[in-house]
Amino acid sequence: MPSPQFDPIAEARRQWDTHWDDSPTAQMAAVTSIFRAQQILLARLNELLAAEDLTFARYEALMLLYYSRRGELPLGKISDRLQVHRASVTNVVDKLCERGYVERVPHEIDRRAVLARITPEGKRAAKKATKLLNGADMAMAPLTAQECERLYDTLRPLRADADGFDAA
Amino acid sequence: MPSPQFDPIAEARRQWDTHWDDSPTAQMAAVTSIFRAQQILLARLNELLAAEDLTFARYEALMLLYYSRRGELPLGKISDRLQVHRASVTNVVDKLCERGYVERVPHEIDRRAVLARITPEGKRAAKKATKLLNGADMAMAPLTAQECERLYDTLRPLRADADGFDAA
């Protein structure tokens, strides 16, 4: 895909203003900007993480295990915490197992539940990947830390509304 | 997936501060907020558009045809303008054809190229879907128009940097 020489969202906005009365063009521009930003950032993060044979989805699951008290979590809990469907978590854990970063272990009490446990190799990969991402400022360039802070603040009420936590 | 009773990004940020020195936590919070916002908004928009048997991806392609001068565009052009891969465009156009919103026609000059052309039924669906989305403020609640404008402005330099247009 060649890069457009003009801003496609500004162009869509112009079309919107021409065709529709009283349309929420600021909201339209915001939602399409968020969608494009997500595509850009995901591609950048995946490119950075390829050096550790990770994708961002696998990295997120690996970090959750890394931070967990015992280095292990039930798959259902990973699904809840990352807010992704259980099928995706199963797939992500499979890939992490293939790379030796995670192993599946049976739950001590509930024999039907499966735990994912981070391995020493997984811990090393988690550290290296985090240093990579931190060194690259999470691929947010050219936005400054202050602009990132503002994005986080502005999006928080939307997340709170959808995810049911208290935004205050 | 049950809703978390706490903010999972604020929680991740706390972990980050504890474990890593000099880490770009504002950038980490921003990128994960954008990813979560994208999930939330896509689900909301798809739910709204289901009434017209559309998804947001199909809606975007349909509107591009709706706004085009002749009501038709080559598939490659749709791919460029929506910044999605050609395979995805083919799939989206297939689905729009199944619903009778779009038809494939051969290019007048370049016989190897295929055009997608919006049908009268497609135009009606485009209008109805746009009224639905406009009436719902593009699912951006509880964010105000002013906050949406700020999001658009803040994200613009990131898009310009990645997509090669002039942000000025």
Interface residues (C-beta under 8 A of the other chain):
Chain A: M1 P2 S3 P4 Q5 F6 D7 P8 I9 A12 Q15 H19 W20 D22 S23 P24 A26 Q27 M28 A29 A30 V31 S33 I34 F35 R36 A37 Q38 Q39 I40 L41 L42 R44 L45 M63 Y67 S79 D80 R81 Q83 V84 H85 T130 L133 N134 D137 M138 A139 M140 A141 P142 L143 A145 Q146 E147 C148 E149 R150 L151 Y152 T154 L155 R156 P157 L158 R159 A160 D161 A162 D163 G164 F165 A167
Chain B: M1 P2 S3 P4 Q5 F6 D7 P8 I9 A12 Q15 H19 W20 D22 S23 P24 A26 Q27 M28 A29 A30 V31 S33 I34 F35 R36 A37 Q38 Q39 I40 L41 L42 R44 L45 M63 Y67 S79 D80 R81 Q83 V84 H85 T130 L133 N134 D137 M138 A139 M140 A141 P142 L143 A145 Q146 E147 C148 E149 R150 L151 Y152 T154 L155 R156 P157 L158 R159 A160 D161 A162 D163 G164 F165 A167
